Amino acid sequence: MFNKKTQINVPGKFVYVKTNKVTLRCRDAGPRDGPLAILVHGWPESWYSWRHQIRTLADVGYRVIIPDVRGYGGSDKPDRIEDYSMTNLVNDIVEIMDSFGTEKSVLIGHDWGAPIVWNTAALYPSRVLGVAGLSVPYHPRGKISSIQLWKSIYKDRFFYQLYFQQPGKAEKELDKDVGQSLRKIYYSGSGDAPKNIFSTTKANKSDMLSGLPDPNPFPAWLTAEDINYYISEYKERGFSSTLNRYRAQELDWRELTQLAGATISVPSCFIAGERDSVLRFVPNVDLVAKMKPWMHDLRICELIPNIGHWIQQESPDSVNKLLKEFVTSLTHS
């Protein structure tokens, strides 16, 4: 088992930032006087998901700040579902900028981190130098909430975000064996897994993990040390606080009416794995093409072949090359 006291071979150090009624643990690396790049992870991950990107961004002059999103890792884990609303998560990012005394930052997000940075850019464009979303395309507020959309699409079929809605249900399954849960989720979402392994033909009363493989050995993009670090981040408190983000989506729709028709006016970048199942959540809809009209300055839009959802870990060289191109364009434009 990974010992949290073991030295992590990743650039930077931990700092703790008080923001919006919570304290966030952040990895802080790169030149102190460089422009800020804030990297925001998704589920079920941690700051560690960005370990491969730190040197690339630091080498081109950025000070890299990577928070554990509230509910994760070394950050505070409030109990209430409403504490995980998109409003709170966006405010966390703005207040991180304030705490470091910077007016503008580059924002880069993956999975849930992508909507967090997209929405920060839509709501506070004057605070954002540029924004990059990985895996999850931008979309403004819809005519119905995301949860109502999933209910209309999946009806009597299993869909993990609907499975997560009832407090206590999913965490009972996932907490039973944290290591196995993480390995199954990471593998099944990757480009190494068989196509359509996250089946949407299961009945809606199914659980999440049954039938998903637990590979041994795991594909090389995630080492045993990497997996053990993730396990150590979930072992103490389990999955409950991280699942509350999914449970706050109805609240998001009610609160953020200003996101209806909202565009991304700042320079932007989108990167995804060609085999990412997120791109096929809405049947017969090209979510990337649907995103483009809402972007005023989409400088990079790339799908990386044979790569799945965990893109910055599965294909770090490709992602780093694209991110370097994007952030360099911001400082030279």
C-alpha positions in Angstrom: 0.0 0.0 0.0 1.2 3.5 -0.8 2.4 5.4 2.2 1.2 9.0 2.1 4.4 10.1 3.8 6.4 8.6 0.9 8.0 11.3 -1.2 6.0 11.8 -4.4 8.2 12.0 -7.4 6.2 14.9 -9.0 7.4 18.5 -9.2 6.1 21.0 -6.7 4.9 21.1 -3.1 1.5 21.1 -1.4 0.0 24.4 -0.3 -3.3 25.0 1.3 -5.7 27.7 0.1 -8.7 29.0 2.0 -11.4 29.7 -0.4 -15.2 30.0 -0.4 -15.6 28.4 3.1 -13.4 25.4 2.4 -9.6 24.7 2.4 -8.2 23.2 -0.8 -5.0 21.3 -1.0 -3.1 22.4 -4.1 0.0 21.2 -5.8 2.2 24.3 -6.5 5.0 24.1 -9.1 6.8 26.2 -11.7 8.2 29.7 -11.6 6.8 31.9 -8.8 6.5 34.9 -11.1 4.9 33.1 -14.1 1.3 33.5 -15.2 -1.0 31.1 -13.4 -2.3 27.9 -14.9 -4.9 26.2 -12.8 -5.6 22.5 -13.6 -8.8 20.9 -12.5 -9.3 17.2 -12.2 -12.5 15.1 -12.5 -14.0 11.9 -11.0 -12.7 9.6 -9.6 -9.3 11.3 -9.5 -7.2 13.9 -7.7 -4.5 16.5 -8.4 -2.2 13.6 -9.2 -4.1 13.1 -12.5 -2.1 16.0 -13.9 1.4 14.8 -12.8 2.5 14.4 -16.5 1.6 18.0 -17.4 3.4 19.9 -14.7 6.9 20.1 -16.2 5.6 21.0 -19.7 3.6 23.9 -18.4 6.4 25.0 -16.0 9.0 24.8 -18.7 7.1 27.4 -20.8 6.9 29.7 -17.8 3.6 29.0 -16.1 3.1 28.6 -12.4 1.0 25.5 -12.1 -1.6 25.2 -9.4 -3.5 21.9 -9.1 -6.2 21.7 -6.5 -7.8 18.7 -5.1 -11.4 19.7 -5.9 -13.5 20.0 -2.8 -14.6 16.6 -1.7 -11.3 15.0 -2.8 -7.9 14.0 -1.5 -6.4 16.6 0.9 -9.2 19.2 0.5 -12.2 19.8 2.7 -15.1 17.4 2.2 -18.4 19.2 3.1 -21.4 16.9 3.8 -24.2 18.7 2.0 -25.0 18.1 -1.7 -25.5 21.8 -2.3 -21.8 22.4 -1.2 -20.9 20.7 -4.5 -22.9 22.9 -6.8 -21.3 24.3 -9.9 -21.6 27.8 -8.4 -19.5 26.8 -5.5 -16.9 25.0 -7.7 -16.6 28.0 -10.0 -16.2 30.3 -7.1 -13.4 28.0 -5.7 -11.5 28.6 -8.9 -12.0 32.4 -8.9 -10.9 32.5 -5.2 -7.8 30.4 -5.9 -6.8 33.2 -8.4 -7.6 35.8 -5.7 -5.5 34.0 -3.1 -2.5 34.0 -5.5 -3.0 37.7 -6.3 -3.6 37.1 -10.0 -6.2 38.8 -12.1 -6.2 36.3 -14.9 -5.3 32.6 -15.2 -5.2 29.9 -17.8 -7.7 27.2 -16.9 -7.4 23.6 -17.9 -10.0 20.9 -16.8 -10.7 17.3 -17.4 -13.9 15.3 -16.9 -15.9 17.3 -14.3 -13.0 19.7 -14.3 -13.9 20.6 -17.9 -17.4 22.0 -17.1 -15.9 23.7 -14.1 -13.4 25.6 -16.2 -15.8 26.1 -19.2 -18.4 27.7 -16.9 -15.8 29.8 -15.1 -14.7 31.2 -18.5 -18.4 31.8 -19.5 -19.2 33.5 -16.2 -16.0 35.4 -15.6 -14.3 35.9 -19.0 -12.3 38.9 -17.6 -10.5 36.5 -15.2 -9.5 33.9 -17.8 -6.5 34.2 -20.2 -7.6 31.0 -22.0 -9.5 27.8 -21.3 -8.8 24.2 -22.3 -11.3 21.4 -21.7 -10.4 17.8 -21.9 -12.9 15.0 -22.7 -16.1 16.9 -22.0 -17.2 19.4 -24.7 -18.7 22.8 -23.6 -22.5 23.3 -23.8 -24.5 26.1 -22.4 -27.5 25.6 -20.0 -30.1 23.4 -21.7 -33.8 23.6 -21.8 -33.9 20.9 -19.2 -31.3 19.8 -16.6 -28.7 17.2 -17.4 -30.4 14.7 -15.1 -33.7 15.1 -16.9 -31.9 14.7 -20.2 -30.3 11.4 -19.0 -33.7 10.2 -17.7 -35.2 10.9 -21.1 -32.4 9.2 -23.0 -31.8 6.2 -20.8 -35.3 5.6 -19.3 -35.2 1.9 -18.2 -31.5 1.4 -19.0 -28.6 1.8 -16.7 -26.7 5.0 -16.7 -24.1 5.7 -14.1 -25.0 9.3 -13.4 -28.6 8.2 -12.6 -27.3 5.4 -10.5 -25.3 7.9 -8.5 -28.4 10.0 -7.6 -29.6 8.2 -4.5 -27.2 9.0 -1.6 -25.6 5.9 -0.1 -26.4 3.5 -2.9 -23.3 3.9 -5.2 -20.9 4.5 -2.4 -21.9 1.2 -0.7 -20.8 -0.6 -3.8 -17.7 1.5 -4.6 -16.4 1.7 -1.0 -16.5 -2.1 -0.5 -13.1 -2.5 -2.3 -11.7 0.9 -3.2 -8.8 -0.5 -5.2 -10.9 -2.8 -7.3 -13.5 0.0 -7.9 -10.8 2.4 -9.1 -9.1 -0.2 -11.3 -12.4 -1.3 -13.0 -13.5 2.3 -13.6 -10.1 3.5 -14.9 -9.7 0.5 -17.2 -13.3 0.5 -18.5 -13.0 4.2 -19.4 -9.7 3.8 -21.2 -8.8 3.2 -24.8 -7.5 -0.2 -23.8 -10.9 -1.6 -22.9 -13.2 -3.3 -25.3 -15.6 -1.0 -27.2 -18.9 -0.1 -25.4 -17.7 -1.8 -22.2 -19.8 0.7 -20.2 -23.0 -0.9 -21.5 -26.2 1.1 -21.6 -28.2 -2.0 -22.3 -28.2 -3.1 -18.6 -31.4 -2.7 -16.7 -31.6 0.5 -14.6 -31.6 -1.6 -11.4 -28.1 -2.9 -12.2 -25.0 -1.9 -10.2 -22.0 -0.3 -11.8 -19.1 -2.7 -11.4 -20.5 -6.1 -12.2 -19.2 -7.5 -15.4 -16.3 -4.9 -15.6 -12.8 -6.5 -15.8 -10.2 -5.9 -13.2 -7.0 -6.3 -15.3 -3.8 -7.7 -13.8 -1.4 -6.3 -14.8 -3.0 -2.9 -15.6 -2.1 -1.2 -18.9 1.3 0.6 -18.6 -0.1 4.1 -18.6 -1.1 3.6 -14.9 1.6 2.0 -12.7 1.0 0.1 -9.5 2.4 3.1 -7.7 0.0 5.4 -9.4 -3.0 3.2 -8.6 -1.9 2.9 -4.9 -1.6 6.6 -4.7 -5.2 7.0 -5.9 -6.3 4.3 -3.4 -4.7 6.2 -0.6 -6.6 9.3 -1.5 -10.0 7.4 -1.3 -9.3 4.9 1.4 -10.1 7.2 4.4 -13.4 8.8 3.4 -14.5 6.7 0.4 -16.5 8.0 -2.5 -19.5 9.8 -0.9 -18.3 13.4 -1.1 -17.1 12.9 -4.7 -20.5 11.6 -5.8 -22.3 14.7 -4.5 -21.2 16.6 -7.6 -23.4 14.4 -9.7 -26.3 14.9 -7.2 -26.1 18.7 -7.5 -26.9 18.9 -11.2 -30.6 19.8 -10.7 -29.5 22.6 -8.4 -27.0 23.8 -11.1 -29.8 24.1 -13.7 -32.0 26.2 -11.3 -29.2 28.4 -10.1 -27.2 29.2 -13.3 -29.8 30.6 -15.6 -27.2 33.1 -16.9 -25.6 30.1 -18.7 -28.5 29.8 -21.1 -27.0 30.8 -24.5 -23.6 31.6 -22.8 -20.6 31.5 -25.2 -16.9 31.1 -24.5 -15.4 34.4 -25.6 -11.8 33.8 -24.5 -9.3 31.7 -26.5 -10.1 28.0 -26.0 -8.9 24.5 -26.7 -10.6 21.1 -26.7 -8.8 17.7 -26.6 -10.4 14.3 -26.3 -9.7 10.7 -26.9 -11.3 9.3 -30.0 -12.6 6.3 -27.9 -14.0 8.4 -25.1 -17.5 7.2 -24.3 -18.4 10.7 -23.0 -18.6 11.8 -26.6 -21.4 9.3 -27.2 -23.6 10.0 -24.2 -26.2 11.6 -26.4 -27.0 9.1 -29.2 -26.7 10.3 -32.8 -25.4 13.8 -31.7 -21.9 15.0 -32.5 -21.2 16.8 -29.2 -17.9 18.3 -30.5 -19.6 19.8 -33.6 -22.4 21.0 -31.4 -19.9 22.8 -29.2 -18.1 24.8 -31.9 -20.8 27.5 -32.5 -20.5 28.5 -28.9 -16.7 29.1 -29.1 -15.5 32.5 -30.3 -11.8 31.6 -30.5 -11.4 27.8 -30.6 -7.7 27.5 -31.4 -7.2 23.8 -31.0 -9.8 21.0 -31.4 -8.2 17.5 -31.5 -9.4 13.9 -31.0 -6.5 11.6 -30.3 -6.8 8.2 -32.0 -7.2 5.0 -29.9 -7.3 6.9 -26.6 -10.1 6.8 -24.1 -11.3 9.1 -21.3 -8.2 9.4 -19.1 -6.5 11.3 -21.9 -3.8 13.2 -20.1 -2.6 10.0 -18.4 -3.2 7.6 -21.3 -1.5 9.9 -23.9 0.6 12.5 -22.0 3.0 13.3 -24.8 0.1 14.1 -27.3 -1.8 16.1 -24.7 1.4 18.0 -23.6 2.2 18.9 -27.1 -1.3 20.4 -27.7 -1.4 22.2 -24.4 2.0 23.7 -24.9 0.9 24.9 -28.3 -2.2 26.4 -26.8 -0.7 28.2 -23.8 2.2 29.5 -25.8 -0.3 31.1 -28.2 -1.8 33.0 -25.3 1.5 34.6 -24.2 2.5 35.4 -27.8 -0.8 36.6 -29.3 
